Amino acid sequence: MADRPPYPGIPRWVKVSGILAIVLILLVVVLLVTGAGGDHGPGRHSGGGGSTPTTSIPARTP
């Protein structure tokens, strides 16, 4: 029997995908730590002040 050539290793697409994932994760971490992303979060979309929205539906009484 002929000897098989040694396994060539990890495919290129796996290496590239892994490197891109690591770079994106590091970018997100740097943005979160430095605060360079701005004032983001749930309070930004609540209409100011982060107060609880009121409803016009009356409470149900037994």
GROMACS elastic network, one bead per residue, 0.5 to 0.9 nm:
[ bonds ]
;  ai    aj funct       b0    kb
    3     6     6  0.88874   500
    4     7     6  0.84919   500
    5     8     6  0.82064   500
    6     9     6  0.86484   500
    7    10     6  0.88594   500
    8    11     6  0.80364   500
    9    12     6  0.89761   500
   10    13     6  0.84656   500
   10    14     6  0.67091   500
   10    15     6  0.69578   500
   11    14     6  0.54942   500
   11    15     6  0.66651   500
   11    16     6  0.89596   500
   12    15     6  0.51410   500
   12    16     6  0.61785   500
   12    17     6  0.85446   500
   13    16     6  0.51190   500
   13    17     6  0.59766   500
   13    18     6  0.84447   500
   14    17     6  0.51519   500
   14    18     6  0.60564   500
   14    19     6  0.85789   500
   15    18     6  0.51643   500
   15    19     6  0.61676   500
   15    20     6  0.86300   500
   16    19     6  0.51733   500
   16    20     6  0.61515   500
   16    21     6  0.85828   500
   17    20     6  0.51692   500
   17    21     6  0.61236   500
   17    22     6  0.86502   500
   18    21     6  0.51197   500
   18    22     6  0.62047   500
   18    23     6  0.86209   500
   19    22     6  0.51717   500
   19    23     6  0.61610   500
   19    24     6  0.86496   500
   20    23     6  0.50957   500
   20    24     6  0.61422   500
   20    25     6  0.85794   500
   21    24     6  0.52012   500
   21    25     6  0.61523   500
   21    26     6  0.85885   500
   22    25     6  0.51501   500
   22    26     6  0.61077   500
   22    27     6  0.85472   500
   23    26     6  0.51455   500
   23    27     6  0.61156   500
   23    28     6  0.87184   500
   24    27     6  0.50181   500
   24    28     6  0.62674   500
   24    29     6  0.86506   500
   25    28     6  0.52004   500
   25    29     6  0.62249   500
   25    30     6  0.86527   500
   26    29     6  0.50565   500
   26    30     6  0.60951   500
   26    31     6  0.85675   500
   27    30     6  0.51606   500
   27    31     6  0.61710   500
   27    32     6  0.86174   500
   28    31     6  0.51168   500
   28    32     6  0.61391   500
   28    33     6  0.85957   500
   29    32     6  0.51237   500
   29    33     6  0.60683   500
   29    34     6  0.85101   500
   30    33     6  0.51853   500
   30    34     6  0.59782   500
   30    35     6  0.81785   500
   30    36     6  0.82521   500
   31    34     6  0.53850   500
   31    35     6  0.56939   500
   31    36     6  0.52648   500
   31    37     6  0.56079   500
   31    38     6  0.89286   500
   32    35     6  0.52769   500
   32    36     6  0.71356   500
   32    37     6  0.68818   500
   33    36     6  0.80671   500
   34    37     6  0.80325   500
   35    38     6  0.61095   500
   35    39     6  0.79795   500
   36    39     6  0.88030   500
   37    40     6  0.71496   500
   39    43     6  0.88041   500
   39    44     6  0.70499   500
   40    43     6  0.76354   500
   40    44     6  0.60242   500
   40    45     6  0.87395   500
   41    44     6  0.56502   500
   41    45     6  0.75773   500
   42    45     6  0.57563   500
   42    46     6  0.67967   500
   42    50     6  0.79287   500
   43    46     6  0.53807   500
   43    47     6  0.78716   500
   43    48     6  0.71737   500
   43    49     6  0.70962   500
   43    51     6  0.84293   500
   44    47     6  0.71276   500
   44    48     6  0.69257   500
   44    49     6  0.84669   500
   44    50     6  0.75379   500
   45    48     6  0.74740   500
   45    50     6  0.81743   500
   46    49     6  0.73895   500
   46    50     6  0.54893   500
   46    51     6  0.71759   500
   46    52     6  0.80918   500
   46    53     6  0.80030   500
   47    50     6  0.70155   500
   47    51     6  0.81610   500
   48    51     6  0.73403   500
   50    53     6  0.87819   500
   55    58     6  0.80266   500
   57    60     6  0.88947   500
